[in-house]
């Protein structure tokens, strides 16, 4: 978190590029829909950093086109899903959970991020969590 803005460092494989992102929250519904409410969505990364999986939720510094604008503050628990492109082909999203309570109060050095479990990791360590074709990531 940087002054109320949440920065996401999303694990990504070397041959992937982030094309868009979506933040949602689980809601108790009436049985219709998928049980999630979209809080923010965006497409068209405007920087190499965003294409490489590091982006700011609700910020025009990360994505060009917001499909759903972020209204208010993010809840303590929410899901982040990215849409990626591999060799020009769109890929289904890969979702991760965020727990802001575990991030609050953490002192982070430049390039460090807090995982949903509360661990502090570097960008390379975050990427190493993702299994990619042709490498030994676990």
Secondary structure, DSSP 8 states (H G I E B T S, - for coil): -BTTB-EEE----TTEEEEEEEEEEE---SSSS-SEEEEEEEEEE-SHHHHTTEEETT-TTTEEEEEE---S---SEEEEEEEEEETTEEEEEEEEEEEHHHHTT----TTEEE-TTS-EEEHHHHHTTS--TTS---
